[in-house]
């Protein structure tokens, strides 16, 4: 994946909803699913070409994940359209944080990045407040 700075994709928004899966988690392994919605509010069609994730768990362990498309697809998102998918991640220690970006390409081959806002992977009910 290209690491050089690219312009931000205009009017493309990303939202994330995350859920902890207790039944698939255990000591040293916390499993989370996340639902991503990418909304194209621009006047151009964008193709999602690649993704980059930065994951940091509670121990400070950093993991970077790069790959083509998402869930085996490189969808085209037309003006006013959206694309939604779900995936999962396992971390050794929660809470963890994920963020990243998508690499998009328009019909003329111009590339742009759209940031994926940081979100927290946390186990519900594990915090004690004083």
LINDAWO-V511314 format. One record per helix or strand. SS is the DSSP state (~ for helix, > for strand). FROM is the first residue (numbers start at 1). TO is the last residue. If there is no record, write none. Layout:
ss-><SS | SS>
from-><FROM | FROM>
to-><TO | TO>
This chain:
ss-><> | > | ~ | > | > | > | > | > | > | > | > | > | >>
from-><8 | 12 | 22 | 26 | 29 | 46 | 62 | 70 | 73 | 76 | 82 | 96 | 111>
to-><8 | 20 | 24 | 26 | 40 | 56 | 68 | 70 | 73 | 77 | 91 | 106 | 121>
